[in-house]
Amino acid sequence: MSELKDPILKILNKFYEPDSMLELRFKRYDLAIQTDAKGRAILLFMGEKDPVTGKIKGVRYARRLVEDPDGKLVKDHWDNKGKASAQL
């Protein structure tokens, strides 16, 4: 799980409720997605959810979004931040 593939990117490129944390299921992975003020996914935890604690143990990705002064998106990139766990 080092690079995000197109099926996951399709999910991450959608707009969701602003400033929220979402739980989704994709194939065999549990996903936790944090959104920004515009409803764009900016943080992703991808792995397996522990049924007892509710934490997702797996990999954390952070999105880098850069806009020009007019608000046009200049850079959109996901960085693998390594192993992590998220409390939902």
N, C-alpha and C positions, 0 to 999 in steps of 0.2 A: 504494500500500500504506500508506495513512495510518490506516485504521481496520480492526480485525479484524472479519470477518464471521462469521455463524453456523456455517458448516462448519468453520472453523478453531477457533472457540470450543468446539465439540463435542469436538474432539481435546484441547484444552487443559484442559477441565473434568474429564477423566478422571484417575484416580489411577494413578501409576506407581511404580517402585522409588524409595524415599526417597533423598535426597541423591545423585542421579545425573545424568548428562548423556546424553540420548537423541538418536538421529538418526532422523528419519522423512522420508518423501516424501509430499507432498500436491500432487496435480495437477502443475503444472510447477515447484513450489517444493521446495527442500530445507529441512528444519526441524531446528534443534537446540534441544532443550528441556532446561532445568536444573530440577530439582525440589528442594523443601524437605524437611525432616525428616518431614513427613507424606505425602510423595509427590505433592504438588500442584505443577503447573507454575508457576514464578515468573519465569523468564526465557526469552525466545524469540528466536532468530535465524532470520530467514526470508529466503531468497533463492536464490542459485545456488552450489553447491559447486564450488570449483576442484579439478579432478581431480589436479593436481600437488601443491598444498600442503595440500589437505583443508580449507581455510577456506571458510566460508559468507560470501559477500559479499552484503549486502543491508541489511535493516532490523532493528533491535533493539527489542524490547518488554520492559517490566518490569511485573510484576503487583504491585499494591498490595492486600494482604489485611489487614483490620482485624477483630479479634475482640473481643467483650466479655469481661468477667471469667469468664463461664460457658463460654467457648469457642465461642459462637455467632458465625457470620460476620456482621459488620455492613457491611463494605465490600469489594467485589471489583471491581477496575478495572484494565484494561491501559493503560499509557502508552507512546506511541511515543517512543523515545529517539533516533531518528534513524539515520543510516547507521552501519554497524558491520560487523565481520567477526569470526567466531568460529573458533578453532582447535579441531578435534575430535580 
